[in-house]
């Protein structure tokens, strides 16, 4: 949920940034299309990477790609570089989306198993 809110927030900031950069509404729509297409295409490969190797590796790759995208946004060398930055940001979002959720769920699961004991369960079960 927090990832969706973050991506949505960046979507609004992206539009303001692109308007300030002088892009037309059609060009901004193309930027959004590029971002969403990159997310869609990159989801499965990063899910496979996460399942086969490591959640941290997937996050490191995603964060590294995100830094590259931000550098391209900051340099603003023209429309094609902004389009490339959008694609990189989409790939980075795909790398982090499922991975962060899985990390949080695994951490919650481990903590709940550590805090759970037979005595607590039996007392709760027989309590009226």
C-alpha positions as CSV (number, residue, x, y, z in Angstrom):
1,X,0.0,0.0,0.0
2,X,2.8,2.4,0.9
3,X,4.6,1.7,-2.4
4,X,1.4,2.5,-4.3
5,X,1.1,5.8,-2.4
6,X,4.7,6.6,-3.1
7,X,4.4,5.9,-6.8
8,X,1.2,8.0,-6.9
9,X,3.0,10.9,-5.1
10,X,5.9,10.7,-7.5
11,X,3.4,10.6,-10.4
12,X,2.0,14.0,-9.4
13,X,5.5,15.4,-8.9
14,X,6.6,14.0,-12.3
15,X,3.8,15.9,-14.0
16,X,4.7,19.2,-12.3
17,X,8.4,18.6,-13.2
18,X,7.6,17.8,-16.8
19,X,5.4,20.9,-17.1
20,X,8.2,23.0,-15.7
21,X,10.6,21.4,-18.2
22,X,8.3,22.6,-21.0
23,X,6.8,19.4,-22.1
24,X,3.4,19.3,-23.7
25,X,0.5,17.2,-22.3
26,X,1.0,14.6,-25.1
27,X,4.7,14.3,-24.1
28,X,3.8,14.0,-20.5
29,X,1.4,11.2,-21.4
30,X,4.1,9.5,-23.3
31,X,6.4,9.7,-20.2
32,X,3.7,8.1,-18.0
33,X,3.1,5.4,-20.6
34,X,6.9,4.7,-20.6
35,X,7.0,4.5,-16.8
36,X,4.0,2.2,-16.5
37,X,5.2,0.0,-19.4
38,X,8.6,-0.4,-17.8
39,X,7.0,-1.4,-14.5
40,X,4.8,-4.0,-16.3
41,X,7.6,-5.5,-18.3
42,X,10.1,-5.6,-15.4
43,X,7.8,-7.1,-12.7
44,X,8.2,-10.7,-13.7
45,X,12.0,-10.7,-14.1
46,X,12.5,-9.1,-10.7
47,X,10.1,-11.5,-9.1
48,X,12.2,-14.4,-10.5
49,X,15.4,-12.7,-9.3
50,X,13.9,-12.3,-5.9
51,X,12.7,-15.9,-5.7
52,X,16.0,-17.4,-6.9
53,X,18.5,-15.2,-5.2
54,X,18.0,-12.6,-2.6
55,X,15.5,-9.9,-1.6
56,X,18.4,-7.6,-0.7
57,X,20.0,-8.1,-4.1
58,X,16.8,-7.1,-5.8
59,X,16.5,-4.1,-3.6
60,X,20.1,-3.0,-4.2
61,X,19.6,-3.3,-8.0
62,X,16.4,-1.4,-7.8
63,X,17.9,1.4,-5.7
64,X,20.9,1.6,-8.0
65,X,18.7,1.9,-11.0
66,X,16.6,4.6,-9.2
67,X,19.7,6.6,-8.5
68,X,20.6,6.5,-12.2
69,X,17.1,7.7,-13.1
70,X,17.3,10.6,-10.7
71,X,20.7,11.6,-12.1
72,X,19.2,11.7,-15.6
73,X,16.2,13.7,-14.3
74,X,18.6,16.2,-12.7
75,X,20.8,16.5,-15.8
76,X,17.7,17.0,-18.1
77,X,19.6,16.7,-21.3
78,X,16.4,16.6,-23.4
79,X,13.3,14.6,-24.1
80,X,15.0,11.3,-24.9
81,X,17.0,11.3,-21.7
82,X,13.9,12.1,-19.7
83,X,12.1,9.2,-21.4
84,X,15.1,6.9,-20.5
85,X,14.9,8.2,-16.9
86,X,11.2,7.4,-16.8
87,X,11.9,3.8,-18.1
88,X,14.7,3.4,-15.5
89,X,12.4,4.7,-12.7
90,X,9.7,2.1,-13.8
91,X,12.3,-0.7,-13.7
92,X,13.4,0.4,-10.3
93,X,9.8,0.5,-9.0
94,X,9.3,-3.0,-10.3
95,X,12.4,-4.2,-8.6
96,X,11.4,-2.8,-5.2
97,X,7.6,-3.3,-5.3
98,X,7.2,-7.0,-4.5
99,X,10.5,-7.2,-2.7
100,X,9.8,-4.7,0.0
101,X,6.4,-6.3,0.6
102,X,7.9,-9.7,1.0
103,X,10.6,-8.4,3.3
104,X,8.0,-6.8,5.6
105,X,5.8,-9.9,5.6
106,X,8.7,-12.2,6.4
107,X,9.8,-9.9,9.2
108,X,6.3,-9.8,10.7
109,X,6.0,-13.6,10.4
110,X,9.4,-14.2,12.2
111,X,8.5,-11.7,15.0
112,X,5.1,-13.3,15.5
113,X,6.7,-16.8,15.8
114,X,9.3,-15.5,18.3
115,X,6.7,-13.9,20.5
116,X,4.4,-16.9,20.4
117,X,4.7,-19.7,23.0
118,X,2.7,-22.7,23.9
119,X,1.7,-21.2,27.3
120,X,0.3,-18.0,25.7
121,X,-1.7,-20.0,23.1
122,X,-3.2,-22.4,25.6
123,X,-4.1,-19.6,28.1
124,X,-5.9,-17.6,25.4
125,X,-7.7,-20.7,24.1
126,X,-9.2,-21.7,27.5
127,X,-10.0,-18.1,28.6
128,X,-13.7,-17.3,28.7
